[in-house]
């Protein structure tokens, strides 16, 4: 097995993948680009992109024969997963595959980032997820609720310091995870 030091980034992309739709036009793709920009401009940002560990695929690649093997290879090289969850997120084939294989099968901890939330009370009240957060998960991405019963999961706002802290927080890495549970990081 290869060295698992990367972070896999998952976000919603419209389906089908071969109708001229590109991930770069997806609403949540801008947050993935933000991570890459932070890495480029801040040497202290510890993001190692698992997507860069394999060769790129074309936007019109076949889902089962090309995309699924590439997703799985990237997940196998990862220590954890960042998932961008916004009001635009839906349970696509790709997101379902990423979460089921990455979290449920491989045991990768998940760092759920809520880019549209703007203060902690929208995510956490007394160590529990708010109704708004649970509603977003249940209505937009029910596979995440199932995965949260298998692996440690952090729920955070879109903030460079929060993400950087979670990427290397031992309980949120494949080698350091101790138990499933919900973690919150407050600066």
Phi, psi and omega per residue, in radians:
X1 nan 2.548 -3.120
X2 -1.373 2.947 3.125
X3 -1.220 2.168 -3.028
X4 -1.709 1.387 -3.126
X5 -2.031 -0.022 -3.087
X6 -1.562 2.863 3.020
X7 -2.019 2.161 3.113
X8 -1.486 2.333 3.139
X9 -1.925 2.176 3.136
X10 -2.016 2.429 3.102
X11 -2.741 2.800 -3.069
X12 -1.342 2.359 3.015
X13 -2.275 2.350 3.127
X14 -1.004 2.608 3.024
X15 -1.949 2.772 -0.102
X16 -1.265 2.821 -3.052
X17 -1.413 -0.242 -3.013
X18 -1.899 0.270 3.131
X19 -1.729 0.614 3.124
X20 1.426 0.049 3.099
X21 -1.480 2.444 -3.117
X22 -2.173 2.550 3.086
X23 -0.968 -0.544 -3.090
X24 -1.187 -0.268 3.094
X25 -1.650 -0.087 3.138
X26 -1.230 2.496 -3.106
X27 -0.963 -0.801 -3.059
X28 -1.389 -0.139 -3.130
X29 -1.090 -0.534 -3.124
X30 -1.072 -0.511 3.139
X31 -1.287 -0.616 3.031
X32 -1.106 -0.769 3.092
X33 -1.086 -0.595 3.103
X34 -1.100 -0.736 3.079
X35 -1.020 -0.779 3.139
X36 -1.137 -0.653 3.107
X37 -1.175 -0.728 3.091
X38 -1.050 -0.730 3.137
X39 -1.103 -0.708 -3.116
X40 -1.191 -0.591 -3.041
X41 -1.754 -0.208 -3.088
X42 -2.290 1.847 -3.106
X43 -1.139 -0.277 3.124
X44 -1.537 -0.079 3.099
X45 -1.462 2.003 -2.934
X46 -1.497 0.416 -3.090
X47 -1.305 2.085 3.003
X48 -1.975 2.005 -2.988
X49 -1.416 1.960 3.123
X50 -1.131 -0.391 3.126
X51 -1.189 -0.419 -3.138
X52 -1.497 -0.020 -3.111
X53 -1.492 -0.154 3.097
X54 -2.288 2.895 3.122
X55 -1.234 2.679 -3.093
X56 -1.298 2.731 3.075
X57 -1.998 2.718 3.105
X58 -1.329 2.699 3.136
X59 -1.110 -0.414 -3.120
X60 -1.722 0.290 3.132
X61 -1.138 2.599 3.102
X62 -1.178 2.332 -3.060
X63 -1.062 -0.930 -3.025
X64 -1.307 -0.689 -3.043
X65 -1.523 -0.427 -3.095
X66 -2.056 -0.901 -3.038
X67 -1.218 -0.784 -3.122
X68 -1.056 -0.835 3.101
X69 -1.048 -0.659 3.135
X70 -1.189 -0.754 3.073
X71 -0.990 -0.846 -3.091
X72 -1.129 -0.696 3.103
X73 -1.092 -0.753 3.131
X74 -1.150 -0.713 3.117
X75 -1.129 -0.651 3.117
X76 -1.139 -0.401 3.123
X77 -1.644 0.213 -3.020
X78 -1.937 2.636 3.068
X79 -1.710 -0.349 3.108
X80 -2.870 -3.129 -3.075
X81 -2.366 2.340 2.942
X82 -1.736 2.317 3.106
X83 -2.154 2.077 3.057
X84 -1.492 2.112 -3.114
X85 -2.105 1.902 -3.136
X86 -2.155 3.126 3.099
X87 -1.174 -0.247 3.118
X88 -1.552 -0.234 -3.083
X89 -1.216 2.379 3.047
X90 -2.336 2.789 3.128
X91 -1.395 1.565 3.105
X92 -1.495 2.971 3.065
X93 -1.024 -0.745 -3.084
X94 -1.156 -0.843 3.137
X95 -1.087 -0.709 3.113
X96 -1.078 -0.773 3.106
X97 -1.084 -0.821 -3.119
X98 -1.037 -0.789 -3.087
X99 -1.309 -0.787 -3.137
X100 -1.114 -0.821 -3.113
X101 -1.282 -0.829 -3.071
X102 -1.169 -0.915 -3.056
X103 -1.506 -0.912 -3.005
X104 -1.300 -0.751 -3.107
X105 -1.487 -0.826 -3.101
X106 -1.546 -0.319 3.132
X107 1.437 0.388 3.134
X108 -1.232 2.215 3.024
X109 -1.100 2.657 -3.077
X110 -2.042 2.335 3.002
X111 -1.890 1.821 -3.124
X112 -1.542 2.132 -3.123
X113 -1.922 2.224 -3.131
X114 -1.834 1.640 -3.044
X115 -1.230 -0.363 -3.094
X116 -1.617 -0.168 3.128
X117 -1.467 2.609 -3.068
X118 -2.232 0.035 2.997
X119 -2.722 2.733 -2.963
X120 -1.045 -0.526 -3.085
X121 -1.154 -0.256 3.076
X122 -1.385 -0.239 3.141
X123 -1.928 -0.765 -2.932
X124 -2.388 2.270 2.951
X125 -2.255 2.004 3.118
X126 0.929 0.753 3.075
X127 1.359 0.138 3.126
X128 -2.088 2.663 3.098
X129 -1.284 2.483 3.139
X130 -1.295 2.874 3.094
X131 -1.073 -0.633 3.118
X132 -1.105 -0.755 3.132
X133 -1.154 -0.811 3.134
X134 -1.102 -0.645 3.110
X135 -1.127 -0.735 3.116
X136 -1.086 -0.721 3.120
X137 -1.164 -0.921 -3.052
X138 -1.137 -0.686 -3.098
X139 -1.428 -0.591 -3.035
X140 -1.773 -0.535 -3.015
X141 -2.618 1.185 -3.069
X142 -1.062 -0.432 3.102
X143 -1.094 -0.485 3.110
X144 -1.139 -0.710 3.129
X145 -1.016 -0.750 3.112
X146 -1.125 -0.778 -3.123
X147 -1.083 -0.586 -3.124
X148 -1.117 -0.305 3.078
X149 -1.456 -0.154 -3.102
X150 -1.853 -0.580 -2.984
X151 -2.325 2.756 3.010
X152 -1.065 2.443 -3.098
X153 -2.392 2.223 3.047
X154 -1.796 2.516 3.105
X155 -2.157 1.995 -3.017
X156 -2.408 2.886 3.038
X157 -1.449 2.824 3.072
X158 -1.284 1.785 -3.086
X159 -2.723 2.235 -3.056
X160 -1.001 -0.771 -3.105
X161 -1.156 -0.731 3.110
X162 -1.089 -0.820 -3.131
X163 -1.105 -0.791 -3.136
X164 -1.046 -0.732 3.128
X165 -1.139 -0.703 -3.100
X166 -1.254 -0.612 -3.109
X167 -0.961 -0.699 -3.082
X168 -1.883 0.135 3.091
X169 -1.224 1.997 -2.975
X170 -0.838 -0.803 3.141
X171 -1.118 -0.212 3.121
X172 -1.857 0.397 3.038
X173 -2.146 2.699 -3.098
X174 -1.069 -0.612 -3.106
X175 -1.459 -0.362 -3.061
X176 -1.949 -0.036 -3.077
X177 -1.119 2.452 -3.116
X178 -1.960 -0.537 -3.108
X179 -2.939 2.767 3.025
X180 -1.195 2.747 3.127
X181 2.796 2.961 3.137
X182 -1.826 2.233 3.127
X183 -2.032 2.553 2.991
X184 -2.231 2.542 3.110
X185 -2.076 2.115 3.107
X186 -2.073 2.247 3.128
X187 -1.339 nan nan
